Amino acid sequence: MLGDALTGFWKAGASIRRLEVRARHKISAASLSPKWQPYIYVRMASLTEFRLDETFAVLNRTPTTLNVLLRGLPDIWVHRNEGEDTWNAFDIVGHLIFGERTDWVPRVRIILESGEGRAFDPFDRFAQAKENNGTSLEQLLDDFARLRRENLAALKTLNLQPQDLQRRGKHPALGVVTLSELLATWAVHDLTHVHQLSRVMAHQYRDAVGPWSTYLGVLRCAGHSAP
Amino acid sequence: MLGDALTGFWKAGASIRRLEVRARHKISAASLSPKWQPYIYVRMASLTEFRLDETFAVLNRTPTTLNVLLRGLPDIWVHRNEGEDTWNAFDIVGHLIFGERTDWVPRVRIILESGEGRAFDPFDRFAQAKENNGTSLEQLLDDFARLRRENLAALKTLNLQPQDLQRRGKHPALGVVTLSELLATWAVHDLTHVHQLSRVMAHQYRDAVGPWSTYLGVLRCAGHSAP
C-alpha cells in the first residue's frame, strides 16, 4: 500500500522529502516494494534535498537573470575584475557557455550510457579565455540563453525517472557521483557564479562606499568561489 | 583652459576618473579653477570609483533582476533560510523595500538640507519582519520595483551636480560620510543582497550536490553579509 502511495509521487510533483517524513514515522524500509527501497537507503540527505522540477526552476531562470542584470551595463561593471587572474562578467558568462557545451548534459549522457565505466571528461575551467576574444557581452548572453534552452529541452526528452536519478557515474577527481548530484550541482554552479558576479561588481566600488564598507558583507567575501 | 575642459564633463557623462588621468600627468591642482580643486584633493580614491550614471545603471536593474530570479520559484528557494535568525527571500526583498521607504532618498535629502547638522535616522534592519506578514513574494517584488522607480525619479529631479556629491552628512554610527558614498553604498547594498540571496538558495542544495560541494564556493561563503 505504501508502495502504491509512492508510485504517483514523481509525476504528481510530490517531494522526495515525503520519504523523510515516512522515515521519521519509522515505516520500515522492508514494507516498501524493492523498486522504492533505494530511496530510503541511498544518500538520504541528498534525496531529501533534491527534486527535479525545483532544479529546473533555477536552471531556467539563470540566463534571464544574467541578461537583465548585465545587458547594457556601463563598462565598469562588465570589463573589470578583482585583480590579476580573476574573472570579469565576460569570463563568467563565457564559462557558463562552455559548461553548457561540454559539461552538464554530456555528463548526464555518459552516466546513462556508461555508468561508472567511463569517467567524465575533465572540465576546462579556462576555455572561455581562448574562445571569447572579440565577442560582445550581448552575444555571449544570447548564446548562453540559447544553449541552456536547448540543454533543458534535451534533458526533458530523456524523461528521467526517479530510479535514473540514483544512477552512478565517475568524476575524474571526485570519484563516484550520482545523476541527481550532477543535476543539483548544475543549479548550484549557476548560483555560485551569480554570487561571484555580484562580488566582482561590488568590488569596483570598494573605495567609493567610504566608511560603509564595514556594513557591506559582499566586500568582505574572500573570493572563495571556485571560478 | 583645463578648467574649461572640465566644465562639461559632468553632463557629457565623462568619467570623474579622467581627473585621475590628469593627476597622473602631474597637472598641478593649482592650475584648476577653485570650483574644481576639491575633485583633486578630496577623497581621490572614492572619486575615481564613482560616477552617477554607473550607479543608476545598477540601481535600475536590481528590481528586474530579483523579479526574474524569484517570481514563481518553488517554495524551497523562497521560503527557506540558512538556519535560525537568518533570512529567506521574503526577508531580503522586504528589507530592500524598507530601505527604499526610509533610508536612501531620505538620507540624500537630509544631507542636502542639513549637512552634518542632523544625523541620519538609524536604519531598522529588522523592520520587514514586522511589516511583511502575510504578503506574497510577488507583491513584495512589485512594491520594490515601484518604490525604486519612484526613488530614482525623485533623485533625478534633484539634478545633482558634481559639487553636491561631496556634500557631507552625519551617519549615526559611522560619522562623516559624503553624498557620493551614500549613493555608491545604495548600489553595493543591492549587490550584497543579490550575493546573500544566491548563497541562501545554494544552501538548500548543500547536501544534494554530494562531493561537488568542494568546488562550489558559494557553499563555503560564511554568511558575512550584514543582512
HADDOCK unambig.tbl for C-alpha pairs under 7 A between the chains (distance, minus, plus):
assign (segid A and resid 45 and name CA) (segid B and resid 207 and name CA) 5.99 0.50 0.50
assign (segid A and resid 46 and name CA) (segid B and resid 207 and name CA) 5.16 0.50 0.50
assign (segid A and resid 46 and name CA) (segid B and resid 208 and name CA) 4.04 0.50 0.50
assign (segid A and resid 46 and name CA) (segid B and resid 210 and name CA) 7.00 0.50 0.50
assign (segid A and resid 47 and name CA) (segid B and resid 208 and name CA) 6.81 0.50 0.50
assign (segid A and resid 49 and name CA) (segid B and resid 204 and name CA) 6.87 0.50 0.50
assign (segid A and resid 49 and name CA) (segid B and resid 205 and name CA) 5.92 0.50 0.50
assign (segid A and resid 49 and name CA) (segid B and resid 207 and name CA) 6.79 0.50 0.50
assign (segid A and resid 49 and name CA) (segid B and resid 208 and name CA) 5.47 0.50 0.50
assign (segid A and resid 50 and name CA) (segid B and resid 208 and name CA) 5.79 0.50 0.50
assign (segid A and resid 54 and name CA) (segid B and resid 74 and name CA) 6.14 0.50 0.50
assign (segid A and resid 57 and name CA) (segid B and resid 73 and name CA) 6.31 0.50 0.50
assign (segid A and resid 61 and name CA) (segid B and resid 68 and name CA) 6.71 0.50 0.50
assign (segid A and resid 61 and name CA) (segid B and resid 69 and name CA) 5.83 0.50 0.50
assign (segid A and resid 64 and name CA) (segid B and resid 68 and name CA) 6.64 0.50 0.50
assign (segid A and resid 65 and name CA) (segid B and resid 65 and name CA) 5.45 0.50 0.50
assign (segid A and resid 65 and name CA) (segid B and resid 68 and name CA) 5.79 0.50 0.50
assign (segid A and resid 65 and name CA) (segid B and resid 69 and name CA) 5.62 0.50 0.50
assign (segid A and resid 68 and name CA) (segid B and resid 61 and name CA) 6.71 0.50 0.50
assign (segid A and resid 68 and name CA) (segid B and resid 64 and name CA) 6.64 0.50 0.50
assign (segid A and resid 68 and name CA) (segid B and resid 65 and name CA) 5.78 0.50 0.50
assign (segid A and resid 69 and name CA) (segid B and resid 61 and name CA) 5.83 0.50 0.50
assign (segid A and resid 69 and name CA) (segid B and resid 65 and name CA) 5.63 0.50 0.50
assign (segid A and resid 73 and name CA) (segid B and resid 57 and name CA) 6.31 0.50 0.50
assign (segid A and resid 74 and name CA) (segid B and resid 54 and name CA) 6.12 0.50 0.50
assign (segid A and resid 174 and name CA) (segid B and resid 211 and name CA) 6.46 0.50 0.50
assign (segid A and resid 181 and name CA) (segid B and resid 208 and name CA) 5.71 0.50 0.50
assign (segid A and resid 181 and name CA) (segid B and resid 209 and name CA) 4.45 0.50 0.50
assign (segid A and resid 181 and name CA) (segid B and resid 210 and name CA) 5.67 0.50 0.50
assign (segid A and resid 182 and name CA) (segid B and resid 209 and name CA) 6.78 0.50 0.50
assign (segid A and resid 184 and name CA) (segid B and resid 205 and name CA) 6.77 0.50 0.50
assign (segid A and resid 184 and name CA) (segid B and resid 208 and name CA) 6.02 0.50 0.50
assign (segid A and resid 184 and name CA) (segid B and resid 209 and name CA) 5.26 0.50 0.50
assign (segid A and resid 185 and name CA) (segid B and resid 209 and name CA) 5.04 0.50 0.50
assign (segid A and resid 185 and name CA) (segid B and resid 212 and name CA) 6.70 0.50 0.50
assign (segid A and resid 188 and name CA) (segid B and resid 202 and name CA) 5.44 0.50 0.50
assign (segid A and resid 189 and name CA) (segid B and resid 216 and name CA) 6.51 0.50 0.50
assign (segid A and resid 191 and name CA) (segid B and resid 198 and name CA) 5.29 0.50 0.50
assign (segid A and resid 191 and name CA) (segid B and resid 202 and name CA) 6.27 0.50 0.50
assign (segid A and resid 192 and name CA) (segid B and resid 216 and name CA) 6.32 0.50 0.50
assign (segid A and resid 192 and name CA) (segid B and resid 217 and name CA) 6.29 0.50 0.50
assign (segid A and resid 192 and name CA) (segid B and resid 218 and name CA) 4.88 0.50 0.50
assign (segid A and resid 194 and name CA) (segid B and resid 198 and name CA) 6.48 0.50 0.50
assign (segid A and resid 195 and name CA) (segid B and resid 195 and name CA) 4.69 0.50 0.50
assign (segid A and resid 195 and name CA) (segid B and resid 198 and name CA) 5.61 0.50 0.50
assign (segid A and resid 195 and name CA) (segid B and resid 199 and name CA) 6.82 0.50 0.50
assign (segid A and resid 195 and name CA) (segid B and resid 218 and name CA) 6.57 0.50 0.50
assign (segid A and resid 198 and name CA) (segid B and resid 191 and name CA) 5.30 0.50 0.50
assign (segid A and resid 198 and name CA) (segid B and resid 194 and name CA) 6.49 0.50 0.50
assign (segid A and resid 198 and name CA) (segid B and resid 195 and name CA) 5.62 0.50 0.50
assign (segid A and resid 199 and name CA) (segid B and resid 195 and name CA) 6.82 0.50 0.50
assign (segid A and resid 202 and name CA) (segid B and resid 188 and name CA) 5.46 0.50 0.50
assign (segid A and resid 202 and name CA) (segid B and resid 191 and name CA) 6.28 0.50 0.50
assign (segid A and resid 204 and name CA) (segid B and resid 49 and name CA) 6.85 0.50 0.50
assign (segid A and resid 205 and name CA) (segid B and resid 49 and name CA) 5.91 0.50 0.50
assign (segid A and resid 205 and name CA) (segid B and resid 184 and name CA) 6.77 0.50 0.50
assign (segid A and resid 207 and name CA) (segid B and resid 45 and name CA) 6.03 0.50 0.50
assign (segid A and resid 207 and name CA) (segid B and resid 46 and name CA) 5.15 0.50 0.50
assign (segid A and resid 207 and name CA) (segid B and resid 49 and name CA) 6.80 0.50 0.50
assign (segid A and resid 208 and name CA) (segid B and resid 46 and name CA) 4.06 0.50 0.50
assign (segid A and resid 208 and name CA) (segid B and resid 47 and name CA) 6.83 0.50 0.50
assign (segid A and resid 208 and name CA) (segid B and resid 49 and name CA) 5.49 0.50 0.50
assign (segid A and resid 208 and name CA) (segid B and resid 50 and name CA) 5.80 0.50 0.50
assign (segid A and resid 208 and name CA) (segid B and resid 181 and name CA) 5.70 0.50 0.50
assign (segid A and resid 208 and name CA) (segid B and resid 184 and name CA) 6.01 0.50 0.50
assign (segid A and resid 209 and name CA) (segid B and resid 181 and name CA) 4.44 0.50 0.50
assign (segid A and resid 209 and name CA) (segid B and resid 182 and name CA) 6.78 0.50 0.50
assign (segid A and resid 209 and name CA) (segid B and resid 184 and name CA) 5.26 0.50 0.50
assign (segid A and resid 209 and name CA) (segid B and resid 185 and name CA) 5.04 0.50 0.50
assign (segid A and resid 210 and name CA) (segid B and resid 181 and name CA) 5.67 0.50 0.50
assign (segid A and resid 211 and name CA) (segid B and resid 174 and name CA) 6.46 0.50 0.50
assign (segid A and resid 212 and name CA) (segid B and resid 185 and name CA) 6.71 0.50 0.50
assign (segid A and resid 215 and name CA) (segid B and resid 226 and name CA) 5.68 0.50 0.50
assign (segid A and resid 216 and name CA) (segid B and resid 189 and name CA) 6.52 0.50 0.50
assign (segid A and resid 216 and name CA) (segid B and resid 192 and name CA) 6.32 0.50 0.50
assign (segid A and resid 216 and name CA) (segid B and resid 225 and name CA) 6.22 0.50 0.50
assign (segid A and resid 216 and name CA) (segid B and resid 226 and name CA) 6.06 0.50 0.50
assign (segid A and resid 217 and name CA) (segid B and resid 192 and name CA) 6.28 0.50 0.50
assign (segid A and resid 217 and name CA) (segid B and resid 224 and name CA) 5.07 0.50 0.50
assign (segid A and resid 217 and name CA) (segid B and resid 225 and name CA) 3.50 0.50 0.50
assign (segid A and resid 217 and name CA) (segid B and resid 226 and name CA) 5.38 0.50 0.50
assign (segid A and resid 218 and name CA) (segid B and resid 192 and name CA) 4.87 0.50 0.50
assign (segid A and resid 218 and name CA) (segid B and resid 195 and name CA) 6.57 0.50 0.50
assign (segid A and resid 218 and name CA) (segid B and resid 225 and name CA) 5.98 0.50 0.50
assign (segid A and resid 224 and name CA) (segid B and resid 217 and name CA) 5.06 0.50 0.50
assign (segid A and resid 225 and name CA) (segid B and resid 216 and name CA) 6.23 0.50 0.50
assign (segid A and resid 225 and name CA) (segid B and resid 217 and name CA) 3.50 0.50 0.50
assign (segid A and resid 225 and name CA) (segid B and resid 218 and name CA) 5.94 0.50 0.50
assign (segid A and resid 226 and name CA) (segid B and resid 215 and name CA) 5.66 0.50 0.50
assign (segid A and resid 226 and name CA) (segid B and resid 216 and name CA) 6.03 0.50 0.50
assign (segid A and resid 226 and name CA) (segid B and resid 217 and name CA) 5.33 0.50 0.50
